[in-house]
Amino acid sequence: MNLMMLLEMAAEGMGDRVGVVSGDTRLTYGEIFEASGRAAARLRSSDAEHLAILDISSPALPIAVFAAAWAGKPFVPLNYRLTGAELEALVGQITPAQLITENERVDSLAELAGLEVIGRDDYLAGARRAEAESLDREWSMDPDEIAILLFTSGTTGPPKAAVIRHKHLVSYILMSVEFMSADENDAALVCVPPYHIAGMAAIASSVYSGRRIVQLPNFTAESWLELARKEEITNAFVVPTMLARIVELLEGQGSADLPHLRALSYGGGKMPQSIIERALELFPETNFANAYGLTETSSTISILGPEDHRAAISSDDSRVRRRLVSVGQPLPSIEVEIRDGDGQALAANERGEIYVRGEQVSGEYLGKGSLVLEDGFFPTRDGGSLDEDGYLFIEGRIDDIIVRGGENISPGEIEDVLLEHEAVSDAAVVGLPDEQWGEKVVAAVVCKPDARATEAELQQWVKDRLRSSRTPESFEFWPELPYNETGKLLRRTVRARLMAG
């Protein structure tokens, strides 16, 4: 069980089919296989123990992913937006390593100890050289070898390297994707960065299904729509902030004019209900899916599928309608439990910490060991609840819980209520130090264009729907909230700005 098994099957069964489109470059699965073999030979002949990439998406990305698997080395995609000091701290954990990067950064990165730095163009030229050669077609099938090291986003602390072994990612693919299930004209638009677990899963699932990967290295709503129309995209994945910008651009146009787009998945952060409702109107023929997963679970563990979306948006039953802000039901191969602070399972509609169990769940960090419990469950540190029909609702990180006068308050619950107000487009709630109550509830709110609301109005709005203790003591009105590039709210940044104010 190795990622290379997926590419080998694709190359043998669909070798002439286009696998990757990036700008003017098009590579077939056969060409990706050959290039990965040459890159693997170069990696094996070096002293490197890891293959890292610090770059936007390009044809070098899938080649490097499979070259690392072929050579038996962990693949490490790094955040190209990191500062010099942040990057140096991460590189120190993976050296000696080969590092692929944009050509302009080769000289500066070569100064870091333990790195063999290769420019993207040189890497691709070496991997794609035309002369015939015999490839060493042997690779390890040990499922416990490390496939990928993914540094977490660090929204609540310093980034940690999550360990994804071959058995984790391959088991997810085999349980969720059928081999050669895609039509030859099917195309997946990938705009998430390489260091996002969704980016890694998109490569593996697209290769196994036979769907060509169309790369969009730098997202804008305009470029996304232009490329989706040009390449007749059938499948796409976006984070909530991306979908919000696409919806904003399409307002007033009536529809998205994307007749080929059959499936649009979103995830990686909280989706405001108003955005997904409007998106469903703009993409009436598209199947929407909300995918919830973590880096530590090798991508998706729960899905709100197309029929769930249609049922929720058309229902007058508040219980069913509410499912539109859920992440659906766990995959058949995944078990989910909600547990209290003592680790005891909770009943339906009771809030606690989300625990998950399944073959795709890693729960392991480089140098820190595994956090998986003896019973096989991994504590996600995400708070949430399961309703009586098994729909999972996410309420944010457990670390973000506000403790006011001994009462635990979920910021997500208050944010959901604020987002129901007709003037509010986005909201973030945090706890700030308070001498009397320990913490006080404070909110930052973004109003919709040409709309406004007062602090008193929003306080009353929350008080009418929740207990008074959950009503924010004060509000600030901001033009936008801070998110990282994968759609996660930077709650620490919100808290710091509110503290400073």
N, C-alpha and C positions, 0 to 999 in steps of 0.2 A: 504494500500500500504506500504509494509515493505519488506526488503530484505529477511526476513524469509519466505515470501510467495514463493520466488523462490526455496529455499531449500526444503520446505514442498512439493511442487509440484514434485520436482525431486525425493525425497525420496518415495513418494507415487507411482509415475509413473515408476521409474527406480531404486528402492531401492537396487537391487542386482548388479547394474552396478558399476564398479570401477570409482570413482570420482577423487581420488588424488593418484598420485604415487610420492614418495619422497625417493630416495635410494631404500632400500629393503621393505619399508612400502607401503602398498596398502590399501586404505580405500574405501568402497563402499559409495554410497550416503546415504544409510540407516545408516551406521556406523557414518558418519559425522553428520547426524541429531541427533542420540542418544548422541554422544559426545558433540555436541553443547548444547544440553539440560542440560547435567550434568554441563558443564562449566558455563552455564547461571545461574543455581541454586547457584553455588558457588559465582558468581558475585553479584547476588541479595542479598545474605546473608551478604555481606561485606558492608563497608561504602563507597566503591569506587563510584565515579560519572563518571569515564571513564575506559575503558579497553585499555591499551596501549601495544604495542609489540616493543621491541628493539632487533631485531634478523634477521638473514637471513631467507629465505623461508624454511618452514618445514611444516609437517602436522598440527602443532599448528596454523598456519596462517588461513586457512579456518575455522577451528573450532572456533577460536577466533572472526573472522569477524561475523559469524552467532550467536555465543553466546552473543555478545554485542547487536546485533539486537533483539535477543530473550529476553534479560534482559532489553531492553529499555535504553541502555547506549551507548554513542558515542564510536566508535572504533578509536584508534589513533596509526597508524604505525609511528615509529620514525626512523630517519636515524642513523643506527648503526655505521656510520663513523664519527659522530660528536665528537668534543673534549668535555672534561668534563664540561667546562664552558658553551659551546653552549647547551649541553644536559640539564644542570641544568636550563638554561633560558627557555627552552621549557617545561620541566616537571613542572615548576612553574605555567604554564598556565592551567594545567589539573588536578592537585591534588585536592582532594584525588583520587587516581587511583590504580587499579591493574596493574602491569607491568610484562609481560612475557619476559624473556630474556634467553640468553645462560647460562648454569649452572655456568660457570666460572665467570660471572659478578654479580651473586646474592649478594654476601657479600658487594661488593663495592657500588652497587646501593641502597642497603638497608639503606645506610647512608643518602640518600636524604629524606627529610621530606615529609610525606604525601603519601608514596608509600608502597603498599603491593607487594613485589617482589617475583615472582614465577619462578623457573627454568623451562626451556622448558620441560625437561623429567618429572618433577613432575606434570606439567600442563597436559601433554598428558596422564600420568598414571591415574590421577584423572578423566579426561574426558572419558577415554576408559575403566574404570574398568568394569569387566565382570558381577558383580552381577546385577540381575534384579531390577528395581525400576520404580516407576510411575513418569513420567515426567510431569511437569506443562506445558501443551501445550497452555497456554495463552500468547500472546504477543500483544503489542499495534499495531494498524493499522493506527495510526495517521501519515499521510504522511509528516507532518511538523516537526516531531522529527528528531534530528540530527543522521545520520547514521555513518558518518565518518568525522574526522578532519584530514586534510592533510596539513602539513606544506610545503609551497612552497619552491622551491630550493634555494631561496635567492641569485640568480646570480646578481641581481641589488640592493639588500638591505637585511636587516634582514628578516629571514623567518617569514611569517604570516600564521596563521592557517586558511585555506580555509574550509568553512562550506559546507558539502555535506549532504543535507537532503535526507530522504528516497525517497521522490517524485522525486528528481533529478536523482539519479542513476537508480531507477526502471523504470522511464519513458524512459531513454536511452536504457535500456535492452529491454523493451517491443517494442520499435520502431525499434530496429536493429537486434533482435534475435528471431527466431521462437522456441517455446517450443518443446523439444525432436527432434529437426531437425538434430542432429548429429547421425551418425551411431555408433553402439556400439564399433567399433574399432577405431573411431576417437580420436585423442589425440592432445592436445595443449601443446607445449613446452613453459613454462613461465620462462624467465630468468631476467626479470626486477625486481628490489628490491620491497619489500612490500610497501614502502612509495611513490611509483610512482603511479599516478592515473591509468596507464595502468595495473598495477598489481591488483588493486582492481576491475577494469572492467573485467579483464580476469577471475577472480574467479566467479563473478556474471554471466557473459555471458556463461562461460563453464558449470556451474551448470544448468542454465536454458535450454541450448541446449542439455545437456547430453554428452558433450565431456569431457573425462578425462583430468585432469590437471597433467602434468609431470613437476616437479619442478627442476630447475637447479640453486642452490643457489649462486654459484660462477662461473661467466662466463669466459670461455676461448674459442677461436674458436675450439680448439681441442676437448674439452669436449662437446661443443654444437653439433658438428658433430657426435661424438661418441654416445651421448644420442639420437640424432634424428634418427640415424640408428637403434640403439638397440630397441627403443620403437616404431619404425615405425610411427614417428610423421607426422601428416597430416596438422597441422596448427601451426604457430609460429609468434611471434612478437619480433622484435629487434629494438634497437636504431641505428642510423647511424654508430656510432663508432664500434658497434658489427658487423654490416654487412660488414664494411670495413675490419675488421680483418678476417672474414670468407672468403671474396673474396681473400684477400692476401694469406691465407693459401691454397686456392684451385687453385691459379695460377699455370699453368703448368700441372694440373691434368685433364684438359679437361672438366669435368663436376662434379657436386656435388655428384653424386651417391646417390640420395635421391628420389627414385621412388615413395614413399608414400607421399611426401610433396606436397600437393595440393595448399596451400595458405601461403604466407609469407608477413606479414604486417610489415611496419616500420614507425617510427615517433619519436617525442620527440626532434628533432633537425634537422638541415639542412643537407640534403643528397647531397653530391657532385654528379654532373651529371655523371662523369666518373665511379663512383662506381656503381650506379644503372644500367648503361649501361652494365658494365661487369657482374653484378649479373644476369641480364636478359639472358646473354649468357651462364652463368654457370648453371642456373636453367631453362632450356628451357620449361619444362612442368609445372612449378610452376606459380600460379597466384599471382602477386604482387599487393599490395595496400599500398598507402601512406596515413596514417591516421593523421590528424591534430586535435588537441584538447588541452585543458588546464585543469589544476586541477579544476579551477573555473567553467568549463563547463561539469564536470562529464565525461570526456573522449572525444571521437571523435565527431567533428562537421562537418568535411569535409573529403572526400575521393577521391583520385585518384585511380580508380579501375583498374582491370586487362585489360579490353579492352582499357582503356585510355593509359595504358602503352604500349600495343602492337601497337596501332595506332600511338603514338608519336615516338616510336623507329623505326618504318618502314616508317615514312613520310619524304618526301623531302620538305614539306612546313614548313618553319621556324616557322610560327605561331603555327602549330600543334606540331612540334618537341619541342618547348619551354615548352609545357605543362608537359613534363617529370620532370621539376623542380617545378611544381606547386603542390598544395595539393588537386587538383581536385575540385569538386563541393560540396556545402553544402548538408548535409542530408536533406531529404524531410521535416523533422520536425524542421529544423533550418533555420532562416533567417539571412543573412549576408549583412551588408552595409559597405561601405568605406566612412568615413566622414573626413572633414577637421578640422583644429584647432578650428573652431567655431561651430563644431557639425553639419555642413551641409553635406548632402549626395553628393558624387562625382560621376561623370560619369565613364563609362568603361575605363580602362587603366589609370585612374588617381590615384596617390598614396596618401594614407592617413592612418588613424587609422581604424583597423578592429573592427566593432561592431557586436555583435551576440544577437539573441533572440530566445528563445525556452524553453519548459518545463524543459529540463535537465540543463539549465543554472542557476547556483547558484549566483555567483558574490558577495558572502558574506564572511566576515572574522570575526573570533572570536574576540569579544570586539571592533570591528571597524564598524560593521553594513554592510549594503548592498551598493554596488556601482551601482546596476541596476537602470537605469534612469526611469522616469515616463512613458516613452513609452515602457518599457520592455526590452530595449536594454542594453547590458553590454559592456562597453568600455574595450577591451582586453589589451590595451597598446602595441599590436603588430601592426607593420606597414605592409601595403600590398596594393594590388590592385586586382580588378576583371576584367577579359577580357570580350570581347563582348559576349562570350558564357557562362559566369558565372564561369570560372575557377579561383580559388583563388591562388594568389601568395604572399608568405610571405617574408618580407624584414627585419625581426628582430624587436627588441624592439624599440618603439618610443623614449625611453630614450637614445638609442644608435645613434640617428640621429646626424650627424656632421654639425655644423653651421659654414660655412666658408665665411666670408665677407657678412653675411646676407643670404647666399644661403644654403638651407637645402639639405644635401647630405646623401643618404642612403648607409651605408656601405655594405649592402647585394648586391646592384647593382654592386659595384666595385668588391666584392668577386666573384660574378658569372662570371664576365669577366676574372678575373685572373684564375679561375678554368678551363676556356676554353683553356688556354695555355698548350701545350703538356708536359711541364716540371713540372707543378704545380699540386700537389695532395691535398693541403689544403691551405686556406688563411683566415686571419682575418684582418679587416680594422677598425681602430679607429681614433678618433680625439684627438689630443694633443694640449695643450695651445700654442697660437701663438700671439705675440704682434701685428703684422700687420693685420692678418685676423681673430683673435679671436680663431680659431682652424685651425690646419693643418691636412691634411690626411696622415696617416702613416700605413704601412702594415707589417704584419708578414706572411711569406710564408714558406710552407713545400714543398720541391721538391720531385718528385718521385724517387725511387731508381735508381741509375745510370744515373740520369738526373740532369742538372743544368741550371740555368738562371741567368743573370746579372741584377742588378738594372736598368741599362739603358734600357735593352731589355724589361723588364716588364713595365717600365714607358711608353715606346713607344707603347707597346701592348695596354695598357689602353687608352692612348691618341688617338690612331687610332680608338677606338670604343666608347669613351665617351668624354665629354668636358674636356678641359685641367684642369679646376678647380677640376675635380674628379680624377685626376692622383695623386697617392701617392707621397708625397715629398721625402720620404725615405722608404727603405725596410730593414727588418732584415730577415735572413734565419735561421729557427729553425728546429731541428729534428722532433718536433711534437708540436701541439697546445694543450693548457690545456682544457680539458672537464671534466664535472662532470660525475658521474656514470650513469646518465640518458641521456647522449648524448648532453647536452647543452654546448655550448662554454662559457668558463669563460672569458667573455670580460673584466671584471674588472681586472683580472689577466694579460691578454694581455696588457691592457693599462698601468698597473703598471710596468710591465717589460720593455715596450718600453720607458716609462718615465725614468726609472732608466738607460736605455742605452743611 
